[in-house]
Amino acid sequence: MMPAGKTNVFTEPEGWSVGFEGETEEKRPEAGTAHREFPYETRLNILHGPLEVMDLKQLAAASAHKWFNQTLCQVNSSVVRVGIIEGEYHWHKHEEDDEFFFVVEGRLLIDLESGTEGRTVELEPGQGFVVPKRVVHRTRAPQRTILLMVENAGIVPTGN
């Protein structure tokens, strides 16, 4: 896990992710491998432990970023993240992990690649959707949107 308070523009080597528990030396890229930079504020530190109250309104009010993602807590082997977003994420997929999205406020569009008929799922507040592993997708928010995501604790947010 990243140290508490670690924030930055999320950077990872192409096809691989930096800094997650359980990674082995064999996964490390060769010297000179190109890195991709993403303009997202992604915080992987766990903000709250068990028995702590979480205040999404306070987090949302404090966020000045167009695309902010913060891990709120861990539940067994999954994490719950809050996303405070506006704009679009890049196309990606997760080879081993499903993703659950639940809209709290605003509107979320989830574009699914042509293997799933190239459809777009639109979610309003109170609605959720699971993107299965290996499905290429991107999320978009035409206006400021607050959502919760539930995913495996070791997932690479930018895909693999």
N, C-alpha and C positions, 0 to 999 in steps of 0.2 A: 504494500500500500504506500501511497505517497505520504510524506510527513504532513501533520496537521498544518493548515494554513498555506500549503503549497499552491500557488496559482501561477498561471502563465498562459501564453498562447500555446495550445496543444500541439506538440511536435512529435512525430513518430517516423521511424524509418519505413519506407515503402514495404508493405506486406508484413510488418512486425510492429509490436508495441513495446515501449520502454517502461520499465519500473513496476511490473505487476508480480505479486507473489506467485511462486510456482514456475516461473520461467526458467528454462535451462540454458546453458551455454550454447547448445546446438541451435537455438532460435536466434541467436545474435547475428546481425547482418555482417557481411564482409566489409572491410574498410572501403570507404568511397561510395557506399550505397547512398542513393539519393534519399533525402528526407522531404516529407510533405509538411507544410505548416497550415494550420487551420485557425481562422480568426474567431475561435470560440473560447469563452472563459469556462474551463472545465476544471472543477475541483473534486478530486476523487477521495479526499479525506472524509472520514465519517464524522458528521457534525454533531450527532446526538446518540447517546447510549440508551439502553433500556430505562424505562420509567421517567424519561424526560419529555416535556411538552415541546412540540414543534410548532412554530408560528410562521405559516407560509405568507401571510399578509405582511409581516415584518420583513421577511427575506425579500419579498417582491418589491417592497417600498425602498429597500436599501440597494437594490441592483440597478446599476447605471449601464449595464452591458446590453447589447442587442441580442446576444445569445449566451445565456448563463446557465450552467448545469452544475448542481451541487449535490453530492451524496448526503442524504439526510440521516439514514440509519441502516443498519444491517439486520436482516431477519433471517435467521438460519444461514443458508448459503447464498441468499439473495441480498441485493441492496435496493433501497428505495431512493430515487433521485428526484429532485425538483428541477424542472426546466422553466426558465423565464425567457421567452424567445420571441423574436420578430425577424422575419426573413426566411431564408432557406438553408438547409444543411446539404452537404454533398451526397451524391449517390454512394451507397455502401451496402455491405451485407455482413452478417455474423455467421461464420461457418458452424459454430457449435451452440449458439445461444438464441433463444426466442427473446423478444422484447415486448413488454406490455406498456401501453401509453394510455393515460387517463387524463382528460381535460378538466381542469378546475375552473378556468376562466379563459375567455377568448375563443379561438377557432383554430384547429389543427388539421392540416391536409397531409395525408400520407400517400405519396406516389409509390406505386408498386410496378416493378419492371414487367416487360411484355410477357414473360413466362407465366404471369398471373393475369394475362389479358390487358396489361398496361392500364390498370384502373387506378383511380384516385379515391381514397376513403376520406370522407370529411367528418370530423368529430366536433361536436358542440359540448358545452359544459355538461358534466355528468355522464359522458360517454367514454368508452374505452375500446381498445383494439389490440390484438396480439399479432405481431409480425413474426412468422415462423423463421427459424434458422434457415440460412442459405437463400432467403428471398432478398433480392436487391431492392433497396428502397431509399427514399429520402423523405424528410419531414419539412413542412413549410408552414409558416404562420403569417398570414397577410396582415395581422395586427398583433399587438402585444398579447401573448398567450402564456398562461401558467398551466403546467401539466406535471403529473407525477409519472415516473417510469419505474417499473420493477424489472430487474434483470439479474443475472448471475453476477456475483461479486467480482469475478475475474474478467468480465466482458471488456473488450476494447471499445470505448464509446464511438470511435471514428470508423470502426469496422475492420475487417481483415480479408 
